[in-house]
Amino acid sequence: MEKRIDEIVLTMREDIIKGVQRLVKIKSDEGEPEEGAPFGEGPLEALKEALKMGKELGFETKNVDNYAGHIQYGNSGELFGVLGHLDVVPAGIGWKHPPYNAEIEDGKIYGRGTADDKGPVVAALFALKAVKDSGIPIKNRVRLIMGTQEESGWGGILHYLNKEEEPEMSVSPDAGFPIINAEKGIVNYSFKSKIDDWKDGLKLKSLNCGEASNMVAMDSYATIENFSDEDLQIIKDFKPYNEAILDYEIKGKEIIIHFKGKSAHGSMPHLGISSLAAMVHLLASLNFSSDKLNLYFKTINEKLGYEMDGRSLGISGSDNTSGPLTVNSGTLKLKNNELEYVINIRYPIFFNEKMINSQIKEALKGIEVEGSNHKEPLYVSPDSDLIVLLREVYEEMTGLDSEPFSIGGGTYARAVKNAVAFGICFPDDEDIAHKPDEYVEIDKLMTSARIYAQLLYRVLK
């Protein structure tokens, strides 16, 4: 360990806290594209603020067309990348601490993005500042590269890499310690159907389920009209197969239905409770005055239902390196008489996405199926120079085992060559990404900054 650098990081505690708060207070979930703001005003504001922080700390900064940017230390030699993101998933509801207030309680900073991924970006930034302030001679370069659309499409980082130099080696502080050398493939599928054959009888007036494809749907709402006594009894008697809570309200000729579930990251759907699955189950039990609508709900309920492994779709399976395929039912909306159900699949690294695509289309005949946002799996050999270096740094700083492992989540590590996810969550940490009251523990944030400082010192010297 370079003790001088470690001592400098420890003096930065308050600055690191304030830096996280500055970014978390910016609501940076994706918005409507505007001129000069490709993913909306929020992500752009977060990018500008992060670059401003970098400039205040004495670094060279660059904004690449408002899509992404970097903060750099060093002018020559090999380029090492630290890849993070400044956008966040929607806050949703159910927060005790307001999602954009960055409140501190019991040694934790609360807010959307504290752990995913603004807190880690700030930890890496001040780690780089500690190396700079140490005055130790360097011969290489480090870039803290920050994207603005990681949660919903990767347009920011891909635009950046099309314009800028790609690092020789990189880490992404957007998952967990010790080292993640394998990430499952990720792909979204949408299932669409135009509902244009209404007759007299039960109608679906509105449907709004879930926040994002990569979040377990916590809240699902539907409004039906022209209901019969039989329809009402079905709703009263309905018992979902999971622990989602049903509530309904009668307003004149309408029934407003609400299922309450539990949010979780889309890569670990078993940790949540899907309100969407319960909603589809109920709607498939009703007899609407549209044959297309009835067929849609019955097919979706039969082929997805409450499953999280793709078994009824015919795509379930596993490999020894990255584990089982998972399916998260993310969103279901009715808009302009068209239904669209979006799922998020994380598939094992040795699986074939083309075969998954083919099988889903076969299983859902009669429904329009479209894949999007496909990201290839990532795998870096445990014997690579990068992994060896990270293991040395992690073990030296923590005294803990550093055996690499795989995840279902997706990080920017797969956007570049020779890269892995490294931090900031530790093995026994609670999974709080994409949930209400997301937080980062300040002590662990500081430990992460200390680890990153030692890593960046090694790659710069």
N, C-alpha and C positions, 0 to 999 in steps of 0.2 A: 504493500500500500504506500502511495505517496502521501505521507502524513500532512504535509503543508497544504495540499489541495483539499484534503478531507477537513482540516481545520477551517479553511475558508468557507466551505459549504455550510458548516455548522453555524457560522456567523450570519448566514443569509436567511434564516428561518422566517423572520417577519417579512422580508422582501418577497420570498416565495409565496407566503400566504396572500399577501396583497396582490401579487401577480395573478394567482389563481382567481381571486375575487374579481379583478378587473375583467377577465375574460368571461367568467361565468355569468356576470351581470348582463352580458350581451345575449339576447335571445337569437340564437343562430341556427334554428332548424330551417330546412330548405323552404324558400318562398317562391313566388312567381318570378320568372326571369324578367329582368329589366335591362335597358341599355346600360352597359357598363357594370351590371350586377348579374352575372349568368345564373346564379342560384338564389337570387333575392338579396335584399338589403342586409339581413341578419348575418349570413356567412361572410359577406364582404366587410361589414363593420368589424367582425371578429378578426378577419385577416389583417385589416389595417391596424387594429389595436395591437395585435401580436408583433407586427413588423415595427410599430412605433416603440414597443417595449425593447425589441432587439436593438434598435438605433439608440435608445436611451442608455443601453448598457455598453455601447461603444462598438457594436458589430456592423459589418456591411450587410445590407438588406436588399432584397429585390422582390417586387410585386410583378408576377407574370400574368398580365392581362386580367387581373382580378379573379383569376381561377385558383391560383395557389401562389405561394411565395416561399422565400427562404431567408434564413439568417446564417451568415457564414463567418467562420474564424479560420484564418490561414489563407495564403495567397498562392501556394504552389504545392506540388507533390500529389500523392494519391488522395482521392476524395472519398470520405466516409459519410454515409447518410444516416440521419435520424428522421424517420418519417412518421409524422403525426397528423391529426386533423382537428379542425376548429368548428365544424358543424356538429349538430347534435340531433338526436331523435326528438320528436315532439314530446313535450312534458307530460301530457295526459293529465289525469286528475288523481286525487288521493294523497296529496302532499301535506305533511305537517309543516315543513319548512318550505316557503315559497320557492319555486324552482329557479328563479333568477335573482334571488337576494344574496346568495353566497353567505348565508348565516353560519356562524361558528357555535357549536355546542358540544361539550364533552370531548374536546380535542378533535372534532371532525368539522370539515367544511362541507355544507350541504348545498346541492344545486345540480341542475342538469349540466353534465359535462365535467363535473369535478373529477370523476374517474375515467370518463370516456368522452373526450380525450384531452381536455384542456389542462387538467391537473398534471398529467404526464408531460405534456408539451412544456409547461412552465418548469417542471423539475429538470428536464433536459436542458432548457435554456440557461438556467442558473448553474447547472453543472458545467456547461461550457464557459460561463462567466468565471467560475472558480478557477478553471484551468488557465484562462486568459489572465486573471488577476495574480496568479502565482508567478508569472514572469518566466516560467520554464520555457526554454527554446523549443520550437516546433519545426517540423519539416513537411507536414502534411496538412490537409484541409478537412474541416467538418462543416456540413450543412444541415441545419435543422429545417427540414422541408415540411411545409404545412399546407394540406389540402383543405377544400371547403365543401366537398360533396361525398364524403366517405360512406355515410350512412345510407345513401340512396342511389348511388350510380357510379362514383369514381371519376366523374367528368373532370373534376379539378386536378387530380394528380395525373391523369392521363394527358391532359392538355399541357401540364407542366413538363412532363417527361418528353413530350414531343418537341418542346422548345429548348430544354436545358440538358446539361450533361447528366448522365446516369452515374451514380456512385459505384465504386468498385465493390464495396461491402456496405451493408446497412442493417440497422435494427429499427423496429417499430415499437415504441413504448405504449402499446394499445391492447394489452392482453394480460399475461401473467408471467411471473418468475417461476422456475428458473429460466428455461429456454423452451420456446415452442418451435420445433423444427419441422412440423407437419401441420398443414391446415387443410381441412376438407374442401372440396369443390363446392361452390355456391351457385345456385341458379333460382330465379323466380319463375313461377308459371301462373298465368292468369287464365281463368275459365270464364268465358263470356257467352251471354245469350240475350238476344233481343226479344223482349216480351211485347208482342203486338197482336195477341189473339184473345184479348179480354172479352168475356161475356158477362151476363148479369150474375151477380153473386159476390163471393168473398174476393176482395182486392187487396193487394199489397200497395200501400200508399207511399211508404218510405222505408228505407233500410240503410243503416249506417253502423257497421261493425268494425272495430279495431282501429288502431292508429297508424301502423306501418307494417310492412311485410315481415320485417325482422324483429317484431315484438309480438309476444303472446297477447291476444286481444283481451283487454281487461273489461271493456264496456261494449255492449252491443244493443242497438235500439232498432225496433221495427214498429211501424204503425199500420194496422189493418183496418179496413172499413167494410160495411155491409155484412157484419158477422151474424151468425145464427146462434141460438141457444146451444146447439151442439158444438159449434166452434168455441164458444166461451167455456163450455165444460171441459173440452180437451185442454185448453190453456190452464184452467184451474187445477186439473188433475196431473198436469205434466210434471215429471221428475227427470231432470237431466242425469246422464250417466257419470258426470263428473260433479264437482262441488260448486259449480256456478249457481248463483242465487237469482231466482226469478222474481220479478216484480212487474205488476201491470196496473194500468189505470184506464178506466172507461170514461170517455168523453163523448157523449152523444152517441153517434153511430160508429165511433172509432175506438179501438183499443190500442194503447201505447204500451209496448212490451219492452222490458229492460232486463238483460242478463248482466250480472256483475261477476267477473272472474278475478284472476290474479295475473298481473303482468310478469313477464320474464324475458330474457334475451331469446331471440328466435333460434339461436344455436342450441339452446337447452330447453325445449318446450315442456319437458317433463317437470320443470321447476315452477311452471305457471298453471293456471286454470283457464281454459279457453272458453270465454263467453260466446265466441263465434260458433264453436262446435255445438254448444247447447242450443243456440238460436237456430242453426240449420236443422238440428234434430226436431225441434218444435215445429218449424215451418214445413218440414217434410211430413209432419203428422196431420196437417190441415189440408183441406181440399179447396184450392183456389179456383177462381173462374177463368183460369188460363192453363191449357194443357202444357204449354211450353214451360211455364213457371213450375208446375207440379213435377214435371219430368226433371227439370233442373235440380230442384231441391232433393228429390228422391235419389237421383244419380250421385250428387255430391255427398249426400249423407251415407249412401252405400259405399262409395269408393274412398271417402276420406273419414267422415264421421269424427270420432274422437281419437283416431289413430295418430301416432306421431312417428311411425316407422315406415309408412308407405306400403304396408302389407297388401291391402285391398287394391291398391294401384298396381301392384305387381313389381315394385321397385325396391323392396326391402332387402337388406343385406349388410355385410360388414367386412372389414379386413383387419388383419392383426396390427397394422401400424396406426390407423386412425379411428378404428371403431365403427359403429353402426351408422347407417344413413338415418337422418332425421327429417321430419316434415313439420313445419310450423304453419298453421292456418292463420294468416296475418290479417287480411281485410276482406270485407264483403260489402259492396255498395250497390245501390240502385240509383241510376242517374239517366235521365232521358229515356226511360223505359228499357234500359240495358242493365243487366246484372253483370258484375265483375267480381270474381273471387280470386284473391291472390295468395299463393302459398310460397314459402321460402324453404328450399331444400338444401341440406348440407350433406354431400355424398362422399364416401370414402375415397382416398387419394388414388386407389387403383381401379376405381369404377370408370365406366364410359358414359359420359353425359348424353351422347347421341342415342344410346340404347335406352336411357331413362326417358328421353324425349319421345322416342318411338312408342314405348310401352304406355306412357301416360295418354298419348293420343288414342291408342287402341282401347284403353280402359274407359275413356270418356267420349266415346263416339256420340255424335249428335250435339256436342258442345264445342265451341271454338276454343282451341288451346294455343297459347302463345308463350314461348319462353323469352326471358329477358335478363339483363344484368348478370350474365354468366361470368364467373371467375374461376379459372382453372385451379386445381389443387396446388399446394406448395409442399415441397419436400427438400430439405437440405441434410446431407449426410452428417451423422454425429461425429464423423472423423474429419470434417472440414476444418480449415484454419479458423474460420469465424466461430464455429461452435467451441473449439478448443479454447480460444481466447475468452469467450463469454463465460465458459465454465470456470476458468481460472479466476476471473474477476469476481464472479458471484460467490464462489467458495471462499475466497480471500476475505470478502467483505461481510459475509454472513455466517460462515462456518457450517452452512447447510448443504445437503446433497443437491447436485446440479444436473441430474439426469434429464435430458430433453424429453418432451412429451408432445402430444398432438392435441388439437382443439377443433371444434366445429365452427368456431368464429372465423371471421375473415379480417385480415389486417392489410395495411399497405405493403407488408413484406412481400406479398405475392406480385406486387406491381413492378418490382425491379429484380435484377439478378442477385444471387448470393445474399439473401436477406432473411431474417427471422424476427419473430416477435420476442421482445425481451422486457418484461414488466408491464404495468407497475404493481399489479395485484400479487400478493404472496399466496403460497399454497393453501393456507387455512382461512383465507379471507372470505367473507360473505359475498355472494354474487349479487351486485347491486346495479350493474349496468342495465339501462333501459327501464328501470323501475322507479316508482315514486320514492322520494327522499334518497336519491342517489347521493353518495358522499365519498370523500376521501379522508382517511385518517392522517392527520398532520405528521405524526411521528413516522408513519410508514412512507409518506410522501418524501420526508427528509432522508430516510434510508435509501429510497429510490434515487434521489438526487446524488447521494454519496456514491452509489454504485455507478451511476452514469458518469460521474466526474472521473472516477478511476478508469472506466472504459475509454472515455474520450481522451484522457491523458495518454493512454497507451497507443491509441491509433494516431495521435498527433505527433508524438515524439520521434 
